[in-house]
Amino acid sequence: LAHNFSLTRRPNADKAEFRKHCEAGLKKLKTDHIDLLSLHGVNNEEEFTNALQCVEVMEELRKEGKVRWLGFSTHGQTKLIVDVRGHLNVEP
């Protein structure tokens, strides 16, 4: 099961909105976990800042067992990948 969130569609999304979206996805899919949660559309500095907030929530959801894998579609924004490593327990 996969679920995604687009910062392009919601460029001003904050942590609370992102968590609400994810929790609603679990309810809609009638499941207690999502196999892959993807974050899409990091195209500018504002979306980048919001993405880091979303990444914090993604990690919280992963630790809670509600998400197994995290995915990112960042359109070449390598800065996000580097900064994500600081928020997640991942190896390069």
C-alpha positions in Angstrom: 0.0 0.0 0.0 1.3 3.4 -0.9 0.3 7.0 -0.1 1.7 10.3 -1.1 1.7 14.0 -0.3 2.4 16.8 -2.8 4.0 20.0 -1.6 3.3 21.4 -5.1 -0.4 21.2 -4.4 -0.1 22.3 -0.8 3.0 24.6 -0.7 2.1 26.0 2.7 1.5 22.7 4.4 2.8 22.5 8.0 3.4 19.5 10.2 -0.1 19.3 11.5 -1.7 19.3 8.0 0.8 16.7 6.8 0.0 14.4 9.8 -3.7 14.9 9.3 -3.3 14.0 5.6 -1.4 10.8 6.6 -3.9 9.8 9.3 -6.8 10.4 6.9 -5.0 8.1 4.4 -4.8 5.3 6.9 -8.5 5.6 7.6 -9.5 5.9 4.0 -7.4 2.8 3.1 -8.8 1.0 6.1 -5.4 -0.1 7.4 -3.1 0.5 10.4 0.0 1.0 8.3 1.2 2.3 4.9 4.0 0.4 3.2 5.4 3.4 1.3 4.8 7.1 2.1 6.1 9.5 -0.5 6.7 13.2 -0.4 6.6 14.9 -3.8 7.3 18.4 -5.2 10.1 20.2 -3.6 10.7 22.9 -6.2 11.7 26.0 -4.2 13.0 27.2 -0.9 9.6 27.5 0.7 8.7 24.0 -0.2 12.1 22.8 1.0 11.5 24.3 4.4 8.0 22.7 4.6 9.5 19.4 3.4 11.8 19.2 6.3 8.8 19.6 8.7 7.1 16.9 6.8 10.1 14.6 7.1 10.0 15.0 10.9 6.4 13.7 10.8 7.3 10.9 8.4 9.9 9.7 10.8 7.5 9.9 13.7 5.0 7.8 11.7 7.7 5.3 10.9 8.6 5.0 14.5 5.0 4.6 15.5 4.7 1.7 13.0 2.2 3.5 10.8 4.7 3.7 7.8 7.3 1.2 6.8 9.2 2.9 4.0 9.7 6.6 3.1 10.0 7.9 -0.4 11.0 11.3 -1.9 10.5 12.7 -5.4 12.3 15.9 -5.2 13.0 16.9 -8.8 16.7 17.1 -8.4 16.8 18.8 -5.0 19.9 17.1 -3.6 19.9 19.5 -0.8 16.8 17.8 0.6 18.4 14.4 0.5 21.4 15.7 2.4 19.3 17.4 5.0 16.9 14.4 5.3 19.9 12.3 6.6 20.0 14.6 9.6 16.4 13.9 10.4 16.3 10.1 9.7 18.3 7.2 10.9 19.7 6.3 7.4 23.0 5.5 5.9 24.3 7.3 2.8 
